[in-house]
């Protein structure tokens, strides 16, 4: 773990004292700051107050259920990732969990290693780098949700178009050759020809440029390739 990185805080809301303590000890050993709460309502209030980097919440809690906590946290527009802990007997509906805003769930009994791997995976997925929304002209690209909107309307992009767009976003104002774009977006094993790049740039222009025939963002660099101007 990077020693310069600030300590990430994880809020654990679980009424099972021994499990709560076990998770707390494991998190501290792994370099996280653990905040432990036994009651649902107190946990919910703490999640708004503390703004932790991640919330671990048991589904069955006194005071306020885990489902209710998820719903309320999301209703308050808090984007903190949430992992739900559920008992083996709980009829768990994965779709419902994702609908209420949970990012993942772990079924008890679980190994601490498994839990840790899930925590790290969710934190990676929802890190500030990944959670960015990038804007240019009338377009907003939500990199976490892979959603592209223009003037508030969601646009349908193919996976290749989306990956090409994010590659441009990561390399603003740099001349990029067609080969560089091919290797980064499509990879060698796919090996389309460079006309594939041209065709996809045309599609991005049609979908994202105010005037596709007079591009302001996806510029052709003659003899080289393309350049993205935010």
Secondary structure, 3 states (H helix, E strand, C coil): CCCCCCCCEEEEECCCHHHHHHHHHHHHHCCCEEEEECCHHHHHHHHHHHCCCEEEEECCCCCCCHHHHHHHHHHCCCCCEEEEEECCCCCCCHHHHHHCCCCEEEECCCCHHHHHHHHHHHHHHCCCCCCCEEEECCEEEECCCCEEEECCEEECCCHHHHHHHHHHHHCECCCEEHHHHHHHHHCCCCCCCHHHHHHHHHHHHHHHCCCCCCCCCEEEECCCEEEECC
